[in-house]
Amino acid sequence: MSNYKINTKCVQGGYTPTNGEPRQIPIIQSTTFKYDTSEDMGKLFDLEAAGYFYSRLQNPTCDMVAAKIAELEGGAAAMLTASGQSANFFAMFNICESGDHMIASSSIYGGTFNLIAVTMKKMGIETTFVSPDCTEEELAAAFKDNTKLVFGETIANPALTVLDIEKFAKVAHEHGVPLIIDNTFPTPVNCRPIEWGADIVTHSTTKYMDGHGSAVGGAVIDSGNFDWMAHKEKFPGLCTPDESYHGLTYAEKFGQGGAFITKCTAQLMRDLGCKQSPNDAFILNLGLESLHVRMARHVENGQACAEFLNSHDKITKVSYSGLKGDKYYELGQKYLPNGGCGVVSFELKGGRAEAEKFMKALKLIAIETHVADARSCCLNPATSTHRQLTDEQLKDAGIPAGLVRLSCGLEDKEDLIKDLEQALATI
């Protein structure tokens, strides 16, 4: 499908049926697979042959959908995980181990912040958080001898900062480490980070990719561009023998295009089992088939609601890169020329109390711990998704306590604006 445009890849990527095969990606709902001899199965366990033997590691349905996502992002290989959180963990832990160091943007999803700052710290992996607006010099100053990767989000959830991917990639590569980008909000329809220098891309497929609030999932995509062997002293897990696979060295055996995802599957999925089910992968693919159509409507509604809120006297600030005058407007024009997403963040003059009163008055837009699907919803991050952060951490992440995150769905934009208008009239 490499010669086709992304709209076509959304519909038909990842799976091309042959004569008499199912037109739709089939659900292979099986835990195990039958072989004629132990020798045949042994080749799979030794990573000497391609195939399936247990769905905790790989499943045909999941692999077909992962192949589609790899095509959409312009990557060499991909894998599905049980959630976006597990996708980010796998992508980072596939490179780092106890005693290593990472650099991450301070403006990221609260759950990912906690994963990095608390859980992975307990595992012996330290992180330095930097401002998404830092200079090249400030970013370079955060590196240590044991730094193994840089992490950020294309559009941060919920601060909606737009990361200068090219700048972060440049500094990461100058220090011989990969850049990992969570591309959940724009999706590959509106931004493909690999084209700007990112090496690994992750997604919470639960959001726009699924698009209907039906199935939790995640994805990890390898660009195939990072030369692990050129920096083999930094990445022993990929560049030295793995004794659990008879001394196989991933970077030598599978090359730049296959080493990262193979190791991630053979080691992490094998040992941790954060798999996506075949049925959830099937549901995800149904969402992917309309992704290119839906994203345009999400952006249209997001832009309309952002413009309305930006002109309202009860709103102190609106964050949306599509607004002229927004701090990230220029970066948005560079990386997101077709628009970013349908998520708008705004702050009410009355702070947290007024935000709660406003949300209770909404009739069409629901209060949900969710974002980025067909139905519009909102929440106050400080009391929900980011409640584990201190006030100081909230400030560093660009998330005031009175911030409301609005996810514009696929409804009529005039109805959404009317609902916002009547709710604002109550405060």
N, C-alpha and C positions, 0 to 999 in steps of 0.2 A: 504493500500500500504506500510505499515511500513516494511515489510519483503523484499521489492524490492530495488534494487540499484537506485541511483539518476537518471541515464539515463532513466530508466523505468518510474520513477515518473514524469520526464519532459513530457513524452508522455501521460501517462494515469492517473496521479494523480488528485485528487480533484473531480473526477466524474466517477462513474461506472454505466452505463445504465443497466436497467433491461429489461426484455423481451419486445421487440417492441418499446423501447424508442430510441431517436436519438443517433447515435453513437458519433457525435460531441456534445460538450457542446452547449446547445440551447441558443439562444438570447431571453430572456424574456423582450421584449421591452414594458413594461407596467409601468405606474406610480403607479397604485393602484391594489388592490386585493380584490376579492369579498368574503363575509362571509354570512352565513345563519342568524346569530343573532348578536345583539350588544354585547351580553355576550361573544361570541367567540372572537370578535375583542377586547373587553375590556381586556381579558387575555393577549393579545399581548402588549397593551399599558401599562399594569402593570408588564410586564416582567415575567408573570406567565406561559406563553406558548411560544413555538418556532413557527416562521412563518413570514409572510410578510404582511404588510398593506400599506406601502408607500415607494417607491424606493429611497427617499432621505435618508432614514436610511439604508435599506437593500434591496437587489435584488438577486434573485436566481442565475442569471448568475455571478454576481460579487462574490457571496459567494462561488460558485464552483471554480472559479479561485483563490480566496483567500485561499481556502482549499488546492489547489495544492501548492501554494507558502509556506504555513505553513508546508506541508510535505517536501518540498525541503529544508527548513531551519531547520527542526527538531523542529518546534515550536508546541505549544498547540492550538493556534488560531491565526487568521489573519483577516485583513480587507483591502479593497482597498480604495484609496483616489483619488482625482482629479489630483494630481501631487506629485512628490517627496517632494516638498516644504511643501505641506499640510500634507504629511505623517510625516515629521520631526516635524512640529508644533504640530500636534495631539499627537505624542508620548511624547513630552515634556510637553505640556499644560495639558495633561491628569493627570500629576503628580503635576506640579507646579501651583501656583496661586500668586497673588500679595503679595509681601513681602517675597517671597522665593528666593533661590539662586541656581545656577547651576554651574558646572565646565565643560568646553569644551576644546578640543584640539584647538590650534590656527591654525592648518593646516587643514582647511576644505574648502568646496566649498564656494565661495564668497557670493552667495545668502543665504546660511545657516548662514554664519557669520553675514550678515546684519540682518537677521531674529532675531538672538539671541542678537546681540549687540545694535540694534536700536529699532526694533519693539517690541520685548518682554520686553526690558528695559522700554519702554513707558507704558507697562502693569504692571510695578512694579516688574518685575523679573530680578534680577541682575545676571551677569555671570562673572566668573573669567576664563580667557583663560590661558592655560598652554601649554608649549612646548610638542609636541608628544614624544620628547626624554627625558622628565623629569624623574628624579629618583622617586622611591616610596616615598621617604621623601619629595621631592618637591611637588609631587601630594597631599600627605597627608596634607601638609601645606596650601593648597588652600581651604580646607574644612572649613565651618562655621557651626554654630549650626542650621542654616536654609537651609543648602545644601540638595537638594532633588534628584539630579541625576548627572551622569557624561556622557558626549557625545563625540563621536569621529567617524572617518571614517576608515574603514579597510584599504583602499588605498585612500589617500586624493586627491581630485580634485582641482587643477591640479598639485600640488607639488609632488604627488606620494609618499609621506611618507607612510610607513607601520606602523600601530599602533601596539604596543605590547598589544594585547587584554587581554592576561592573566594577565599582570601586572596591567592594568587599572581596570580589574574586581576585582582583589584581593583587591586593595585599596578601591574601591567603596564599596565592601561587608564588609570590616572592619569597614566602617563608616555607614553601614546600609542603603545604597542607591543602586538603580539599575544602570547598565551600558547600555546605548543605543548606538548601533553601526549602522551607515549607511553603508550597504554592497553593494552599487550599482555597483561599478567597478568590483570586483571579481565575483559577483553573488554567490549563494550557490553551483554552480558547482565547483568553485575554492576555496571557503572558507565558512565555516559555523561557524560564531562567537559564536553561542550558545554553541558549543562544547568546546569553550575556555573560557566560563564564562559569555558571554554577556546575558543580561536579555531580552532586547527588540531589535529587528532588524528592520531597515527601508530600503526602496528602492525607488529610482526613477525608476519605471518600464518603463519609457520613453526610457531608455538607452538599455542595452544589453537584458533585458528580452523581451521587444518588438522587438528590434533588426533591425527594418526596418524604423524607423522615421515616424511611422504611427499614433501612439496614445500616448497622454500624460497621465501619471498616476503615482500613488505611492502605496506603501503597508506598513503596519505596522504588525509585527509579534511578538507575545508574547511567550517567551519560556515556560511560566508556572512554572518557577523555583523559582521566587522571592517570598518570604513569606511576603506579605504585612502586615498581622496581627501581625507578630513578631516585626514590627516597626510601629505599628498603629498610634503612636503619630506623626510620620513624614508625614503620608499620610491620612489625614482626608477625602479627597475626595473618597477614596476607602474603608476606614475603619470606617466611621461614617455614620449615616443614611442620605440618599438623600431624602429631603422632596418633591422634584419634582416627586418622584416615591413612595409616601406613606411611606417614612421612610425606604426604602430598603437599606441595606448595601451590597455593591457589593462583597467585599472580603468574607463575610460570606455566601451570597447567591450563589455565583458562584465559589468560591474557587480560588486557585492559577492559575488554568488553564483557567479560564473564566472571572475573575473579570476585568482585564485590558481592554480587547477588548470589553466586554459588556459595560463598562462605556464609553469607547471611542466612541462607536456607539450610545448608548442611550443618552448621553449628547452632545458630541462635534459634531457628524454628525447631530444630531437632530437640534442643535442650529446654526451651521455654514454652514452645507450643502455642504462641499467640496467633493462631491461624484464623483465616476467614473461611466460613463454611461455603460449600458449593452453592447452596441456595441463596445466601447473601450475595455471592459473586454474580449470580444470575440476575438478581434484583438490581445490583449495581450497574450491570451492563444495560439494562432497560433504561436507566437514567442516563448513561453515557450516550445512548443513541439520540437523545434530544438535547444534549448539553449545549451544543452550538446555537440552538434556537432559544433555549431558556435564558442563557446568559445575557443575550441582547435585551430581553425584557426586564431582567433583574437590574441591569444597568440603567435602562430607561426610567424605571420606577425609583431607583436610588437617586438618580440625578434630580428628578422632579421633587421628591420629598426633601432632598438636601437644599434645593433652592427655596422651597417654601419655608423650611425651618430657619434658614439663614436670614430671611427677611422678617422673622417674627420677633417682637420686642420682649418676649419672655425667655428667649434663648440667648445665652451669653456667647456660645461658641458652637460651631458645627464643623466636624472633621469629615471631609469627603474630597478626595483628590481631584474629582471632576469639577469642583468649584473654582472659578478663577479667584485668585487671592488666597486659596488654601496653601498652607506651608509646603505641601507636597504636590502642588499642581504641576510644576515643571517636570519633576521626576515621573509623575503620572503620565504626562504627555510623552515622555521618553519610553517608559516601560509598558504603559497601558494606553496606547493610542485609541483603542476601541472602548475604553472605560474599564474600570476595575472590577466592581462587584455591586451587589445591591445592599450592602451594609453601610449604614450611616451612623456616626456617633455624634451626640450633641449633649450640651450641658445646660441645665435649667438654672435660672438666676437664683432660685431658692435652695439649691443644693440637693442633698440626699432626700430630705423630707418631701420636697416638692416633686422630685422625680418619682417617688413612690406614689404620691397622690395622682400625678399625671398618668402613670401606668394603670392604676386602678380604674381610671375613667375611660380608658380605651374600650371600644366595643368590637371593632373588626380585628384589630391587631392584638394578638394574645401575648400574655406573659409566659415565656417558656425558657427553659435552659437549653436552648437550641438556636441555630442560626442557619441561614442559607438553604432554605427549601421553598417549595411552592407557596406555602402559606406565610404571611407576614407575622412577625413576632418581635418581641423586645424584652430586654431585661436590664437591670442595674448591676453591672459587673462587680462592683465593690461588695455587694451582698450576695453574690451567687458565684459566678465562674472564677472570680479573683478574690474571694473572701479570705483565702489563706495568706494573702499579702498584707503586710503592714501598711499604714498610711504613707510612710516614706517610700516603700517599694511601689505602691500605687502611683505616687507622684513621679518616681523615676521611670515608670512604665508609661507615663502619659495618660493615666486613668484617674481623673478626679472622682471623689466619692459620689458626686451627684451626676455622673455620666450615665446616659442612657444609650444602649446599643440597639439600634433599630435595624431589623433585617427585612427588607422589602421583598415580598414574594412576587407572584405572578398576577395578582389582582389588578383591577383598573386603577391607574395612578390617581385619578380624581377621587375615587372612594377612599384611598389611603390618606390623601391630603385632608379630606373632610373629617376623617376620624381623628387625625392629629389636631385639627383645628378645634373640634368640639372638646377634646380632652384638655387642650391648653386653656380653653375658656373657663375651665373649672378651678384653675389655680391662680 
